[in-house]
Amino acid sequence: MFFFFSLKMKTKKQPETAAALKRTIEALMDRGAIVRNLENLGDRTLPYKISAHSQQHSRGGYFLVDFYAPATAVESIMEHLSRDTDVIRPNVVKHPLTQEVKECEGIVPVPLEEKLYSTKKRK
Amino acid sequence: MAALVAVCGHLGRKKLTHFVKAAVFLTDPGTHAVLWRSCSQYKQVAGNEDLLLSQFISPFTGCIYGRHITGLCGKKQKEITKAIKRAQIMGLMPVTYKDPAYLKDPKVCDIKYRE
């Protein structure tokens, strides 16, 4: 199953974030996930103050990890990440781009006049 | 449009703005003919396109616009609402206001603000 998982981490100096990221990815791989890609979406002010692990954060680094994993591993991944103090908010989401796109025909015009009067037989 | 929206999902934030802005400029505003709108345009809504999603929320309160304002069909409205809620909970998009960087967007929804 294809997932991607976005997480925000506390802003820290470069080697520390690198070590923390390495830890999380190793945890992923321990649970049988195959990591495809890791992206850094930058360090930004969070859109709202988030409190996690008895601390409040207003700035964070955003990371996006693509991986393949069995669906049963998701729970254990989330549990492991919620315990990590560096990670502010872990999220695992099904990979949206691998889902099929159904053709949408648009808004079908419904003939409303037929619905105006009920077609039940009246005595 | 489809290709643009799909690719945007995985680019870094700074690159996003160029692509999706171009995408939305293609559509032409004006007539209230509801059929052409939306469904064919936004083929797929991935999780983290803040620019696209911010166009469907109010800049003052951050509420998601209803179907009568966006003019989207059933399926797409649901998809966009779900994507907005997901982005808000994941901490990618603000909830009670619209990110000030996106205030100067091309208008997609049918809403008129009081001056």
gemmi code that builds the backbone of each chain (N, CA, C; Angstrom):
import gemmi

chains = {
    "A": [
        ("MET", (0.854, -1.195, 0.000), (0.000, 0.000, 0.000), (0.878, 1.228, 0.000)),
        ("PHE", (0.487, 2.168, -0.712), (1.324, 3.366, -0.805), (0.864, 4.388, 0.206)),
        ("PHE", (1.809, 4.875, 0.972), (1.447, 5.907, 1.933), (2.385, 7.067, 1.781)),
        ("PHE", (1.943, 8.196, 2.286), (2.985, 9.139, 2.584), (2.719, 9.723, 3.926)),
        ("PHE", (3.783, 10.164, 4.499), (3.656, 10.487, 5.872), (4.343, 11.807, 6.068)),
        ("SER", (3.602, 12.759, 6.624), (4.156, 14.085, 6.768), (4.364, 14.304, 8.240)),
        ("LEU", (5.465, 14.903, 8.581), (5.630, 15.181, 9.988), (6.328, 16.495, 10.208)),
        ("LYS", (6.040, 17.081, 11.337), (6.667, 18.343, 11.665), (7.619, 18.068, 12.809)),
        ("MET", (8.769, 18.623, 12.715), (9.733, 18.409, 13.783), (10.154, 19.731, 14.366)),
        ("LYS", (10.586, 19.665, 15.597), (11.060, 20.887, 16.252), (12.242, 21.435, 15.471)),
        ("THR", (12.320, 22.745, 15.373), (13.476, 23.297, 14.652), (14.692, 23.142, 15.522)),
        ("LYS", (15.712, 22.621, 14.926), (16.956, 22.446, 15.682), (18.075, 22.679, 14.710)),
        ("LYS", (19.277, 22.558, 15.226), (20.407, 22.716, 14.323), (20.484, 21.511, 13.397)),
        ("GLN", (21.130, 21.718, 12.294), (21.144, 20.726, 11.216), (21.505, 19.304, 11.611)),
        ("PRO", (22.635, 19.063, 12.315), (22.967, 17.664, 12.607), (21.942, 16.983, 13.492)),
        ("GLU", (21.260, 17.786, 14.354), (20.287, 17.140, 15.223), (19.044, 16.726, 14.467)),
        ("THR", (18.592, 17.583, 13.549), (17.423, 17.190, 12.760), (17.776, 15.998, 11.891)),
        ("ALA", (19.023, 15.997, 11.384), (19.412, 14.863, 10.540), (19.364, 13.572, 11.344)),
        ("ALA", (19.860, 13.633, 12.581), (19.861, 12.426, 13.420), (18.430, 11.996, 13.727)),
        ("ALA", (17.570, 12.984, 14.005), (16.187, 12.629, 14.338), (15.487, 11.992, 13.142)),
        ("LEU", (15.737, 12.580, 11.961), (15.126, 12.020, 10.750), (15.591, 10.599, 10.516)),
        ("LYS", (16.898, 10.413, 10.725), (17.453, 9.070, 10.514), (16.773, 8.069, 11.430)),
        ("ARG", (16.552, 8.528, 12.670), (15.892, 7.648, 13.633), (14.514, 7.245, 13.152)),
        ("THR", (13.753, 8.235, 12.681), (12.386, 7.924, 12.275), (12.388, 7.003, 11.065)),
        ("ILE", (13.285, 7.259, 10.127), (13.272, 6.414, 8.940), (13.728, 5.001, 9.270)),
        ("GLU", (14.648, 4.890, 10.210), (15.038, 3.536, 10.611), (13.873, 2.821, 11.273)),
        ("ALA", (13.116, 3.563, 12.054), (11.938, 2.958, 12.679), (10.957, 2.488, 11.619)),
        ("LEU", (10.789, 3.301, 10.585), (9.905, 2.894, 9.497), (10.392, 1.607, 8.866)),
        ("MET", (11.691, 1.563, 8.598), (12.208, 0.396, 7.896), (12.156, -0.852, 8.766)),
        ("ASP", (12.254, -0.664, 10.069), (12.152, -1.818, 10.964), (10.789, -2.468, 10.874)),
        ("ARG", (9.788, -1.629, 10.557), (8.460, -2.209, 10.462), (8.129, -2.665, 9.065)),
        ("GLY", (9.139, -2.796, 8.270), (8.909, -3.357, 6.943), (8.453, -2.359, 5.908)),
        ("ALA", (8.770, -1.104, 6.084), (8.385, -0.112, 5.079), (9.552, 0.132, 4.141)),
        ("ILE", (9.246, 0.391, 2.886), (10.300, 0.682, 1.922), (10.178, 2.146, 1.587)),
        ("VAL", (11.183, 2.893, 1.986), (11.083, 4.334, 1.826), (11.458, 4.714, 0.405)),
        ("ARG", (10.567, 5.477, -0.228), (10.836, 5.859, -1.611), (11.555, 7.185, -1.700)),
        ("ASN", (11.108, 8.099, -0.899), (11.521, 9.471, -1.130), (11.328, 10.280, 0.143)),
        ("LEU", (12.232, 11.199, 0.379), (12.095, 12.060, 1.551), (12.241, 13.488, 1.079)),
        ("GLU", (11.256, 14.306, 1.414), (11.330, 15.700, 0.981), (11.266, 16.624, 2.169)),
        ("ASN", (11.963, 17.745, 2.015), (11.919, 18.735, 3.063), (11.116, 19.911, 2.546)),
        ("LEU", (10.005, 20.203, 3.187), (9.174, 21.293, 2.720), (9.573, 22.605, 3.362)),
        ("GLY", (10.671, 22.640, 4.065), (11.134, 23.907, 4.631), (10.774, 24.063, 6.084)),
        ("ASP", (11.353, 25.086, 6.663), (11.159, 25.435, 8.063), (10.230, 26.611, 8.112)),
        ("ARG", (9.065, 26.467, 8.719), (8.175, 27.627, 8.677), (7.522, 27.859, 10.023)),
        ("THR", (6.867, 29.004, 10.162), (6.013, 29.169, 11.356), (4.784, 28.306, 11.115)),
        ("LEU", (4.408, 27.600, 12.151), (3.239, 26.739, 12.041), (1.991, 27.604, 11.891)),
        ("PRO", (0.956, 27.099, 11.205), (-0.232, 27.933, 11.012), (-0.971, 28.226, 12.309)),
        ("TYR", (-0.791, 27.387, 13.315), (-1.377, 27.669, 14.631), (-0.462, 27.034, 15.650)),
        ("LYS", (-0.522, 27.543, 16.882), (0.412, 27.020, 17.882), (0.010, 25.602, 18.231)),
        ("ILE", (0.981, 24.718, 18.212), (0.688, 23.330, 18.501), (1.388, 22.947, 19.793)),
        ("SER", (0.652, 22.306, 20.688), (1.313, 21.869, 21.914), (1.476, 20.366, 21.854)),
        ("ALA", (2.686, 19.916, 22.088), (2.965, 18.483, 22.026), (4.042, 18.166, 23.040)),
        ("HIS", (3.880, 17.028, 23.693), (4.868, 16.608, 24.693), (5.122, 17.711, 25.707)),
        ("SER", (4.054, 18.270, 26.211), (4.083, 19.318, 27.247), (4.945, 20.516, 26.860)),
        ("GLN", (4.882, 20.888, 25.586), (5.608, 22.080, 25.154), (4.832, 22.696, 24.019)),
        ("GLN", (4.968, 24.012, 23.882), (4.242, 24.608, 22.760), (5.212, 25.019, 21.683)),
        ("HIS", (4.801, 24.804, 20.440), (5.701, 25.121, 19.341), (5.049, 26.096, 18.400)),
        ("SER", (5.857, 27.042, 17.888), (5.290, 27.899, 16.861), (6.095, 27.865, 15.576)),
        ("ARG", (7.218, 27.182, 15.581), (7.985, 27.033, 14.337), (8.315, 25.572, 14.180)),
        ("GLY", (8.324, 25.105, 12.937), (8.661, 23.693, 12.763), (9.215, 23.425, 11.401)),
        ("GLY", (9.904, 22.292, 11.285), (10.369, 21.868, 9.972), (9.417, 20.818, 9.445)),
        ("TYR", (9.016, 20.955, 8.181), (8.073, 19.997, 7.608), (8.813, 18.986, 6.737)),
        ("PHE", (8.501, 17.718, 6.936), (9.126, 16.674, 6.134), (8.072, 15.752, 5.572)),
        ("LEU", (8.316, 15.287, 4.372), (7.343, 14.429, 3.705), (8.058, 13.155, 3.297)),
        ("VAL", (7.552, 12.018, 3.733), (8.213, 10.747, 3.415), (7.262, 9.871, 2.614)),
        ("ASP", (7.690, 9.440, 1.430), (6.883, 8.487, 0.652), (7.348, 7.101, 1.006)),
        ("PHE", (6.442, 6.215, 1.270), (6.913, 4.851, 1.479), (5.845, 3.835, 1.158)),
        ("TYR", (6.300, 2.624, 0.955), (5.406, 1.480, 0.776), (5.414, 0.717, 2.075)),
        ("ALA", (4.262, 0.344, 2.535), (4.237, -0.436, 3.772), (2.996, -1.303, 3.784)),
        ("PRO", (3.042, -2.394, 4.520), (1.818, -3.171, 4.673), (0.852, -2.402, 5.552)),
        ("ALA", (-0.426, -2.562, 5.290), (-1.410, -1.741, 6.004), (-1.412, -1.996, 7.502)),
        ("THR", (-0.936, -3.162, 7.905), (-0.943, -3.470, 9.337), (0.142, -2.716, 10.099)),
        ("ALA", (1.137, -2.220, 9.368), (2.247, -1.565, 10.059), (1.931, -0.131, 10.459)),
        ("VAL", (0.871, 0.426, 9.893), (0.574, 1.840, 10.136), (0.386, 2.152, 11.610)),
        ("GLU", (-0.358, 1.285, 12.282), (-0.637, 1.558, 13.695), (0.634, 1.604, 14.513)),
        ("SER", (1.516, 0.639, 14.263), (2.729, 0.599, 15.083), (3.624, 1.785, 14.768)),
        ("ILE", (3.579, 2.233, 13.501), (4.384, 3.405, 13.145), (3.884, 4.625, 13.894)),
        ("MET", (2.563, 4.802, 13.877), (1.991, 5.983, 14.533), (2.285, 5.968, 16.017)),
        ("GLU", (2.225, 4.789, 16.592), (2.455, 4.702, 18.033), (3.892, 5.066, 18.351)),
        ("HIS", (4.810, 4.577, 17.539), (6.221, 4.864, 17.781), (6.502, 6.340, 17.643)),
        ("LEU", (5.862, 6.953, 16.631), (6.157, 8.360, 16.386), (5.538, 9.266, 17.428)),
        ("SER", (4.414, 8.847, 17.982), (3.805, 9.721, 18.972), (4.658, 9.763, 20.228)),
        ("ARG", (5.535, 8.775, 20.374), (6.381, 8.784, 21.565), (7.639, 9.623, 21.383)),
        ("ASP", (7.990, 9.888, 20.155), (9.227, 10.622, 19.892), (9.043, 12.099, 20.230)),
        ("THR", (9.884, 12.652, 21.085), (9.662, 14.042, 21.489), (10.022, 15.049, 20.418)),
        ("ASP", (10.815, 14.645, 19.435), (11.177, 15.613, 18.412), (10.073, 15.848, 17.403)),
        ("VAL", (9.236, 14.869, 17.280), (8.188, 14.956, 16.260), (6.975, 15.654, 16.852)),
        ("ILE", (6.565, 16.733, 16.222), (5.432, 17.477, 16.759), (4.120, 16.834, 16.338)),
        ("ARG", (3.993, 16.557, 15.045), (2.727, 15.971, 14.602), (2.964, 14.994, 13.458)),
        ("PRO", (2.912, 13.710, 13.724), (3.075, 12.732, 12.647), (1.727, 12.428, 11.991)),
        ("ASN", (1.748, 12.216, 10.695), (0.506, 11.893, 9.994), (0.799, 10.904, 8.898)),
        ("VAL", (0.037, 9.830, 8.858), (0.205, 8.901, 7.745), (-1.043, 8.976, 6.901)),
        ("VAL", (-0.842, 9.161, 5.610), (-1.973, 9.348, 4.716), (-1.769, 8.443, 3.513)),
        ("LYS", (-2.870, 7.942, 2.963), (-2.727, 7.119, 1.763), (-2.252, 8.018, 0.639)),
        ("HIS", (-1.413, 7.495, -0.201), (-0.832, 8.307, -1.243), (-1.900, 8.715, -2.246)),
        ("PRO", (-2.222, 9.979, -2.320), (-3.373, 10.370, -3.136), (-3.150, 10.231, -4.625)),
        ("LEU", (-1.900, 10.342, -5.059), (-1.690, 10.311, -6.497), (-1.751, 8.908, -7.068)),
        ("THR", (-1.764, 7.897, -6.214), (-1.839, 6.537, -6.746), (-3.261, 6.034, -6.759)),
        ("GLN", (-4.198, 6.877, -6.342), (-5.578, 6.419, -6.389), (-6.168, 6.718, -7.740)),
        ("GLU", (-7.134, 5.900, -8.139), (-7.661, 6.091, -9.491), (-8.500, 7.334, -9.537)),
        ("VAL", (-8.389, 8.003, -10.650), (-9.213, 9.187, -10.851), (-10.438, 8.764, -11.630)),
        ("LYS", (-11.583, 8.977, -11.013), (-12.790, 8.611, -11.753), (-13.207, 9.784, -12.604)),
        ("GLU", (-13.716, 9.496, -13.763), (-14.171, 10.565, -14.639), (-15.407, 11.201, -14.045)),
        ("CYS", (-15.387, 12.516, -13.976), (-16.545, 13.183, -13.400), (-17.271, 13.902, -14.512)),
        ("GLU", (-18.574, 13.648, -14.629), (-19.257, 14.256, -15.766), (-19.762, 15.647, -15.472)),
        ("GLY", (-19.527, 16.151, -14.309), (-20.050, 17.484, -14.033), (-21.440, 17.393, -13.444)),
        ("ILE", (-22.030, 18.557, -13.255), (-23.350, 18.574, -12.616), (-24.385, 18.217, -13.663)),
        ("VAL", (-25.069, 17.121, -13.409), (-26.068, 16.654, -14.368), (-27.339, 17.464, -14.188)),
        ("PRO", (-27.868, 18.074, -15.232), (-29.075, 18.885, -15.052), (-30.282, 17.981, -14.809)),
        ("VAL", (-30.900, 18.173, -13.683), (-32.035, 17.319, -13.312), (-33.322, 17.987, -13.775)),
        ("PRO", (-34.213, 17.270, -14.431), (-35.469, 17.909, -14.865), (-36.368, 18.144, -13.662)),
        ("LEU", (-36.402, 19.385, -13.204), (-37.095, 19.655, -11.952), (-38.599, 19.714, -12.110)),
        ("GLU", (-39.083, 19.953, -13.337), (-40.534, 20.096, -13.506), (-41.247, 18.795, -13.197)),
        ("GLU", (-40.593, 17.678, -13.520), (-41.246, 16.401, -13.227), (-41.376, 16.188, -11.743)),
        ("LYS", (-40.457, 16.794, -10.978), (-40.494, 16.577, -9.535), (-41.433, 17.542, -8.850)),
        ("LEU", (-41.962, 18.491, -9.582), (-42.773, 19.513, -8.940), (-44.103, 18.940, -8.453)),
        ("TYR", (-44.714, 18.137, -9.295), (-46.007, 17.536, -8.898), (-45.812, 16.065, -8.656)),
        ("SER", (-46.433, 15.536, -7.629), (-46.212, 14.133, -7.322), (-46.992, 13.275, -8.300)),
        ("THR", (-46.395, 12.131, -8.661), (-47.026, 11.310, -9.684), (-47.888, 10.209, -9.074)),
        ("LYS", (-48.154, 10.369, -7.783), (-48.984, 9.326, -7.151), (-50.405, 9.441, -7.641)),
        ("LYS", (-51.057, 8.325, -7.752), (-52.419, 8.332, -8.280), (-53.366, 8.873, -7.206)),
        ("ARG", (-54.092, 9.860, -7.546), (-55.016, 10.460, -6.568), (-56.438, 10.111, -6.913)),
        ("LYS", (-57.224, 9.838, -5.899), (-58.599, 9.399, -6.186), (-59.448, 10.581, -6.575)),
    ],
    "B": [
        ("MET", (-4.704, 20.664, -17.048), (-5.024, 20.964, -15.643), (-4.745, 19.750, -14.804)),
        ("ALA", (-5.109, 18.606, -15.350), (-4.958, 17.391, -14.559), (-3.504, 17.188, -14.213)),
        ("ALA", (-2.664, 17.291, -15.216), (-1.243, 17.043, -14.985), (-0.705, 18.021, -13.970)),
        ("LEU", (-1.073, 19.274, -14.104), (-0.566, 20.279, -13.189), (-0.951, 19.971, -11.763)),
        ("VAL", (-2.216, 19.688, -11.573), (-2.644, 19.473, -10.195), (-1.974, 18.248, -9.625)),
        ("ALA", (-1.826, 17.215, -10.432), (-1.236, 15.988, -9.919), (0.218, 16.208, -9.564)),
        ("VAL", (0.938, 16.914, -10.386), (2.362, 17.082, -10.120), (2.593, 17.939, -8.898)),
        ("CYS", (1.731, 18.912, -8.696), (1.931, 19.839, -7.593), (2.057, 19.156, -6.259)),
        ("GLY", (1.424, 18.034, -6.129), (1.428, 17.377, -4.831), (2.811, 17.149, -4.277)),
        ("HIS", (3.776, 16.943, -5.158), (5.070, 16.587, -4.607), (6.166, 17.579, -4.778)),
        ("LEU", (5.850, 18.763, -5.191), (6.923, 19.734, -5.303), (7.075, 20.444, -3.990)),
        ("GLY", (8.215, 21.068, -3.838), (8.415, 21.856, -2.628), (7.496, 23.054, -2.683)),
        ("ARG", (7.331, 23.668, -1.560), (6.349, 24.722, -1.467), (6.557, 25.867, -2.422)),
        ("LYS", (7.778, 26.301, -2.583), (7.993, 27.510, -3.382), (7.635, 27.267, -4.829)),
        ("LYS", (7.864, 26.056, -5.302), (7.567, 25.809, -6.706), (6.069, 25.733, -6.948)),
        ("LEU", (5.357, 25.302, -5.930), (3.902, 25.136, -6.046), (3.212, 26.341, -6.620)),
        ("THR", (3.540, 27.504, -6.062), (2.773, 28.703, -6.378), (2.749, 28.969, -7.874)),
        ("HIS", (3.889, 28.819, -8.550), (3.878, 29.121, -9.979), (2.931, 28.235, -10.738)),
        ("PHE", (3.079, 26.911, -10.493), (2.286, 25.960, -11.266), (0.796, 26.142, -11.058)),
        ("VAL", (0.407, 26.159, -9.788), (-1.041, 26.121, -9.595), (-1.671, 27.436, -9.995)),
        ("LYS", (-0.948, 28.537, -9.852), (-1.531, 29.815, -10.246), (-1.829, 29.780, -11.725)),
        ("ALA", (-0.859, 29.270, -12.491), (-1.076, 29.173, -13.925), (-2.299, 28.330, -14.203)),
        ("ALA", (-2.399, 27.230, -13.464), (-3.519, 26.337, -13.679), (-4.836, 27.056, -13.500)),
        ("VAL", (-4.943, 27.854, -12.463), (-6.250, 28.446, -12.224), (-6.522, 29.588, -13.177)),
        ("PHE", (-5.511, 30.261, -13.653), (-5.742, 31.329, -14.609), (-6.353, 30.846, -15.899)),
        ("LEU", (-6.112, 29.578, -16.216), (-6.654, 29.046, -17.457), (-8.175, 29.087, -17.497)),
        ("THR", (-8.780, 28.873, -16.363), (-10.245, 28.805, -16.374), (-10.783, 30.202, -16.557)),
        ("ASP", (-11.936, 30.323, -17.243), (-12.286, 31.731, -17.322), (-13.506, 32.078, -16.497)),
        ("PRO", (-13.349, 33.127, -15.751), (-14.362, 33.486, -14.764), (-15.514, 34.188, -15.452)),
        ("GLY", (-16.472, 34.575, -14.687), (-17.528, 35.402, -15.284), (-18.870, 34.710, -15.296)),
        ("THR", (-19.174, 33.982, -16.327), (-20.537, 33.452, -16.476), (-20.865, 32.460, -15.375)),
        ("HIS", (-22.130, 32.473, -15.014), (-22.521, 31.586, -13.938), (-22.935, 30.222, -14.469)),
        ("ALA", (-22.528, 29.920, -15.709), (-22.879, 28.607, -16.258), (-22.171, 27.553, -15.434)),
        ("VAL", (-22.945, 26.784, -14.728), (-22.329, 25.926, -13.747), (-21.727, 24.667, -14.331)),
        ("LEU", (-22.160, 24.277, -15.517), (-21.709, 22.989, -16.027), (-20.222, 22.912, -16.272)),
        ("TRP", (-19.638, 23.963, -16.872), (-18.237, 23.857, -17.213), (-17.352, 23.838, -16.001)),
        ("ARG", (-17.876, 24.285, -14.898), (-17.006, 24.505, -13.746), (-16.485, 23.240, -13.123)),
        ("SER", (-15.381, 23.372, -12.528), (-14.839, 22.419, -11.574), (-14.574, 21.003, -12.021)),
        ("CYS", (-15.533, 20.157, -12.111), (-15.246, 18.732, -12.118), (-14.180, 18.356, -13.114)),
        ("SER", (-14.293, 18.882, -14.310), (-13.266, 18.531, -15.276), (-11.960, 19.238, -14.963)),
        ("GLN", (-12.049, 20.363, -14.251), (-10.829, 21.115, -14.018), (-9.963, 20.519, -12.929)),
        ("TYR", (-10.534, 20.364, -11.731), (-9.701, 19.852, -10.659), (-9.781, 18.355, -10.646)),
        ("LYS", (-8.882, 17.754, -11.395), (-8.997, 16.318, -11.573), (-8.778, 15.572, -10.282)),
        ("GLN", (-7.796, 15.967, -9.561), (-7.470, 15.208, -8.368), (-6.929, 16.163, -7.331)),
        ("VAL", (-7.410, 15.994, -6.123), (-6.949, 16.916, -5.099), (-6.047, 16.144, -4.155)),
        ("ALA", (-4.777, 16.439, -4.227), (-3.825, 15.743, -3.351), (-3.733, 16.469, -2.025)),
        ("GLY", (-3.001, 15.906, -1.100), (-3.076, 16.386, 0.273), (-2.508, 17.749, 0.556)),
        ("ASN", (-1.514, 18.194, -0.185), (-0.858, 19.391, 0.322), (-0.728, 20.535, -0.673)),
        ("GLU", (-1.774, 20.813, -1.410), (-1.693, 21.984, -2.259), (-2.434, 23.108, -1.600)),
        ("ASP", (-1.681, 23.853, -0.814), (-2.357, 24.880, -0.023), (-2.946, 25.972, -0.870)),
        ("LEU", (-2.285, 26.305, -1.965), (-2.768, 27.411, -2.772), (-4.133, 27.085, -3.345)),
        ("LEU", (-4.229, 25.891, -3.899), (-5.508, 25.494, -4.483), (-6.595, 25.452, -3.425)),
        ("LEU", (-6.254, 24.890, -2.263), (-7.285, 24.735, -1.246), (-7.658, 26.062, -0.606)),
        ("SER", (-6.709, 27.002, -0.484), (-7.026, 28.270, 0.162), (-7.997, 29.090, -0.651)),
        ("GLN", (-8.130, 28.783, -1.922), (-9.068, 29.553, -2.721), (-10.508, 29.263, -2.366)),
        ("PHE", (-10.723, 28.162, -1.658), (-12.096, 27.815, -1.312), (-12.458, 28.141, 0.117)),
        ("ILE", (-11.622, 28.929, 0.802), (-12.004, 29.313, 2.160), (-12.073, 30.824, 2.239)),
        ("SER", (-12.801, 31.296, 3.230), (-12.963, 32.730, 3.382), (-11.695, 33.330, 3.967)),
        ("PRO", (-11.282, 34.515, 3.482), (-10.071, 35.108, 4.039), (-10.269, 35.679, 5.437)),
        ("PHE", (-11.540, 35.951, 5.804), (-11.758, 36.575, 7.106), (-11.968, 35.567, 8.213)),
        ("THR", (-12.787, 34.561, 7.931), (-13.074, 33.607, 8.995), (-12.444, 32.248, 8.748)),
        ("GLY", (-12.044, 31.993, 7.518), (-11.500, 30.669, 7.252), (-12.537, 29.592, 7.071)),
        ("CYS", (-13.812, 29.952, 6.893), (-14.789, 28.894, 6.668), (-14.745, 28.424, 5.224)),
        ("ILE", (-15.080, 27.157, 5.058), (-15.063, 26.566, 3.727), (-16.345, 26.976, 3.019)),
        ("TYR", (-16.220, 27.443, 1.794), (-17.410, 27.881, 1.065), (-18.289, 26.714, 0.655)),
        ("GLY", (-19.581, 26.971, 0.635), (-20.527, 25.926, 0.306), (-20.647, 25.728, -1.189)),
        ("ARG", (-21.478, 24.750, -1.553), (-21.608, 24.404, -2.950), (-22.206, 25.508, -3.794)),
        ("HIS", (-23.039, 26.328, -3.185), (-23.686, 27.380, -3.967), (-22.711, 28.498, -4.296)),
        ("ILE", (-21.610, 28.549, -3.563), (-20.623, 29.588, -3.850), (-19.530, 29.058, -4.766)),
        ("THR", (-19.058, 27.859, -4.496), (-17.967, 27.363, -5.325), (-18.458, 26.848, -6.660)),
        ("GLY", (-19.695, 26.395, -6.709), (-20.219, 25.885, -7.965), (-19.673, 24.527, -8.346)),
        ("LEU", (-19.118, 23.793, -7.394), (-18.565, 22.485, -7.730), (-19.644, 21.427, -7.698)),
        ("CYS", (-19.374, 20.319, -8.341), (-20.346, 19.247, -8.309), (-20.182, 18.474, -7.004)),
        ("GLY", (-21.079, 17.541, -6.753), (-21.095, 16.821, -5.486), (-19.768, 16.201, -5.107)),
        ("LYS", (-19.235, 15.393, -6.043), (-18.012, 14.667, -5.722), (-16.848, 15.574, -5.422)),
        ("LYS", (-16.654, 16.587, -6.258), (-15.483, 17.432, -6.095), (-15.586, 18.302, -4.851)),
        ("GLN", (-16.812, 18.722, -4.539), (-16.961, 19.540, -3.341), (-16.548, 18.718, -2.128)),
        ("LYS", (-16.990, 17.452, -2.128), (-16.647, 16.584, -0.999), (-15.155, 16.379, -0.931)),
        ("GLU", (-14.550, 16.154, -2.080), (-13.107, 15.912, -2.095), (-12.349, 17.108, -1.578)),
        ("ILE", (-12.776, 18.283, -2.019), (-12.061, 19.484, -1.603), (-12.274, 19.753, -0.121)),
        ("THR", (-13.476, 19.509, 0.353), (-13.698, 19.715, 1.793), (-12.826, 18.774, 2.602)),
        ("LYS", (-12.767, 17.522, 2.164), (-11.958, 16.561, 2.898), (-10.492, 16.951, 2.870)),
        ("ALA", (-10.041, 17.426, 1.703), (-8.631, 17.791, 1.609), (-8.321, 18.994, 2.484)),
        ("ILE", (-9.261, 19.948, 2.545), (-9.029, 21.116, 3.392), (-8.953, 20.703, 4.855)),
        ("LYS", (-9.885, 19.840, 5.265), (-9.868, 19.440, 6.685), (-8.596, 18.686, 6.993)),
        ("ARG", (-8.181, 17.846, 6.055), (-6.967, 17.074, 6.281), (-5.758, 17.983, 6.416)),
        ("ALA", (-5.665, 18.963, 5.505), (-4.514, 19.860, 5.564), (-4.527, 20.679, 6.845)),
        ("GLN", (-5.711, 21.055, 7.320), (-5.785, 21.839, 8.547), (-5.347, 21.020, 9.750)),
        ("ILE", (-5.793, 19.754, 9.786), (-5.428, 18.944, 10.937), (-3.960, 18.572, 10.902)),
        ("MET", (-3.414, 18.380, 9.711), (-2.002, 18.022, 9.617), (-1.093, 19.201, 9.867)),
        ("GLY", (-1.665, 20.385, 10.054), (-0.841, 21.535, 10.354), (-0.208, 22.162, 9.134)),
        ("LEU", (-0.825, 21.964, 7.954), (-0.269, 22.560, 6.754), (-1.016, 23.824, 6.361)),
        ("MET", (-2.201, 24.003, 6.921), (-3.008, 25.131, 6.487), (-3.675, 25.735, 7.718)),
        ("PRO", (-3.737, 27.048, 7.812), (-4.382, 27.630, 8.986), (-5.894, 27.460, 8.935)),
        ("VAL", (-6.497, 27.435, 10.118), (-7.914, 27.117, 10.228), (-8.790, 28.352, 10.266)),
        ("THR", (-8.406, 29.327, 11.104), (-9.325, 30.445, 11.298), (-9.044, 31.622, 10.400)),
        ("TYR", (-8.068, 31.521, 9.506), (-7.828, 32.635, 8.603), (-7.198, 32.059, 7.356)),
        ("LYS", (-7.043, 32.914, 6.373), (-6.420, 32.448, 5.127), (-4.989, 32.920, 5.154)),
        ("ASP", (-4.087, 32.059, 4.794), (-2.670, 32.386, 4.814), (-2.411, 33.661, 4.006)),
        ("PRO", (-1.840, 34.689, 4.616), (-1.714, 35.995, 3.932), (-0.954, 35.938, 2.615)),
        ("ALA", (-0.114, 34.935, 2.449), (0.599, 34.835, 1.179), (-0.355, 34.530, 0.034)),
        ("TYR", (-1.523, 33.956, 0.340), (-2.461, 33.569, -0.707), (-3.612, 34.538, -0.857)),
        ("LEU", (-3.484, 35.750, -0.299), (-4.638, 36.635, -0.356), (-4.867, 37.210, -1.736)),
        ("LYS", (-3.815, 37.228, -2.548), (-3.966, 37.889, -3.841), (-4.278, 36.882, -4.943)),
        ("ASP", (-5.078, 35.875, -4.641), (-5.325, 34.816, -5.617), (-6.322, 35.204, -6.663)),
        ("PRO", (-6.308, 34.486, -7.772), (-7.400, 34.670, -8.721), (-8.664, 34.106, -8.089)),
        ("LYS", (-9.769, 34.803, -8.295), (-10.996, 34.384, -7.622), (-11.650, 33.225, -8.340)),
        ("VAL", (-11.902, 32.157, -7.577), (-12.536, 31.007, -8.186), (-13.997, 30.921, -7.774)),
        ("CYS", (-14.268, 31.370, -6.572), (-15.620, 31.230, -6.053), (-16.432, 32.468, -6.363)),
        ("ASP", (-17.730, 32.319, -6.205), (-18.665, 33.317, -6.657), (-18.999, 34.339, -5.594)),
        ("ILE", (-18.033, 34.751, -4.812), (-18.422, 35.535, -3.642), (-17.973, 36.973, -3.773)),
        ("LYS", (-18.821, 37.862, -3.257), (-18.502, 39.273, -3.357), (-18.360, 39.823, -1.952)),
        ("TYR", (-17.235, 40.454, -1.695), (-17.033, 40.975, -0.348), (-17.432, 42.421, -0.274)),
        ("ARG", (-17.856, 42.832, 0.896), (-18.232, 44.242, 1.074), (-16.979, 45.068, 1.155)),
        ("GLU", (-16.949, 46.167, 0.466), (-15.727, 46.989, 0.473), (-15.655, 47.824, 1.736)),
    ],
}
model = gemmi.Model(1)
for chain_id, residues in chains.items():
    chain = gemmi.Chain(chain_id)
    for i, (resn, *xyz) in enumerate(residues, 1):
        res = gemmi.Residue()
        res.name, res.seqid = resn, gemmi.SeqId(i, " ")
        for name, pos in zip(("N", "CA", "C"), xyz):
            atom = gemmi.Atom()
            atom.name, atom.element = name, gemmi.Element(name[0])
            atom.pos, atom.b_iso = gemmi.Position(*pos), 0.0
            res.add_atom(atom)
        chain.add_residue(res)
    model.add_chain(chain)
structure = gemmi.Structure()
structure.add_model(model)
structure.setup_entities()
